[in-house]
């Protein structure tokens, strides 16, 4: 029987992954679907890791400025490998990544970035608290965007009305 320290084993360790095939040599890979066993408990851990990753993807935008640098005023999925790019999860299909990102987590009142693939069950309370905060921040971002769009619509409407009055005055509007 496999002895697993449930509280301290990273949840991403339960997810399937590609591993190099030692028998066939370099460049040959095998998919290992259940690296720590195929039981119900391992499946729950695998699902939990996937759910946490998707929750972060749904709640965090990727904010990169025109120079390809991250903006300091926005929290985001911070890429570890430069070849990966993520869209904001809310407006995209589910995002698949192997934990190769750092995400914010609130510990002792401070927001720090940690690797997504390092989280264990012991981290779950801090992760859940962080997700609540991120959801509130997303609501504020959504509200600000809604207000910005409403202002833009008003501005366009005023400009069109001004142009219409101008054309009516010139007799070009019917």
N, C-alpha and C positions, 0 to 999 in steps of 0.2 A: 504494500500500500504506500502511495506517495505521501510524504509528510510535507505539508505546505504551511508556512507561517502566513495565514490569511491576512493578518493586519499589516504586515511589513513587505509583502511581495507586491511589486508594482503591478497595477491592474492591467497595464498593457502587456505584461508578460504572459497573460492568459490568451491574448489574441493570436490568431494564425499569422505566420510570417514566412518569408523566404529565407532559407538557410543554404549555405554552400554545401554541395555534396562532396564529402571528404573522399569517398570511394572513386568517384569519376574525375576528381581533380578540379583545378581552378576554372572558373567560368561556367560550371554546371551547378544548377540550383534546384532545390526541392522545396515544395510548399509543405510546411508543417502546420496542419490545421489546428491541433490542440496540443501545444507544447507542454502544458502542465496537466494533461489528463482530459478526458472526455465526459466527465460527470456533470450532473446538474449544477453543483456548486461552482465548478469551473465555468460553465456556461453563463451563470449569473454574473460572475466576475468579468467575463468577456463582454457581456451585454452592458454592464455598468461602465466599463472603459469606453465602449462605443458611444453610449449615451452622454457621457461627460464630454467627450470630444465633440460630438455634434452640438451639444448645448453651447459650448464655447464658440463654435463656428457660427451658430445662429445669433449669438449675442455680441460678437466682436467684429467691427468693421476692420478692414485693412486700410490704413491711411498712410499713403506714401506721397511725398511731395514731388514736384517736377524733377528734382535731382535724384529721385529714387531713394530718398532718405525718409525715415519714419518721422512723423510729426510728434513732437514731444507732448502736445496737449491732448492727445487722443490715445486711448488704450486699444490694443489690437492684438491679432494673432501675429506674433513676432517670428518670422521665419528663421530657421537655423540653417537650412540649406538654401542657397541663393537661387537654385533652379526651380523652386516651387513658388507658385503664385496662388493666392486664394482670393475669391470674391467674398463679399459679405454674405454669410450663409443664409440670411433671411430671404434674400432675393435670388438665390441660386439653388441648384440641385444639391442634395446632400454632399458634403465635402468629405472626401476620403483622404486621410493622411495617417501616417504611421507614428504620430507623436513627435514628428520632427519640427515642432513649433514650441515656443515658450508662450505661456499665457499668464495673465495676472492672477494672483491668489492673495487674499487678504489674510495676513497672519499678524496677530497682536496689534491690530489697528493699522498696519502698514501694508501697502500694496507692493508686492514684489513679483518678478517674473520667474517662473519655474518651468522646466520641461514638462510638457503634457504627459509624456511617457514615464515620468517618475512618480506619479501620484499613487498612493496606497490607500487602503481602507482607513488607515489612521488619519489621512488627509481629508476624508470625506466631509466632516463638519466645516472645515475652512473652505472647501470647494463649494459647498452648498450656500454658505454665507456670501461668498464671492458672486455666485450666480444670481442671487437675489439682488445684490448691488448692481451687477451688470444689466439685469433686466430693467431696473429703475433708470439707469443711464440710457439704455436703448429707448425707453419710453420718452425720455426728455429729448433725445435726438430726433425721434420720429415727430414729436410735437413741434420742435423747432423747424423741421423740414416742412411740415404741413403749413405752418405760419409763413414761412418764406415763400412757398408756392402760392398761398393766398394773396400775399402782398404783390407778387409778380403778376398774378392775374388781374389784380386791381390796377396796377400800373399800366398794363397793356390795354385794359378796358378804357382807362382815362385817355391814353394816347390815341386810341381809335376814335373815341368820342370827340376829342379835340380836332382830329383830322376830318371827321365827318362834318363838324360845325364849320370848319374852314372851307370845305368843299361846298357846303350848302350856301354859305355866304357868297361864294364865287358862282353859284348857280350850276355847279357840276354834279351835284348829288340829287338823285331822283328818289 
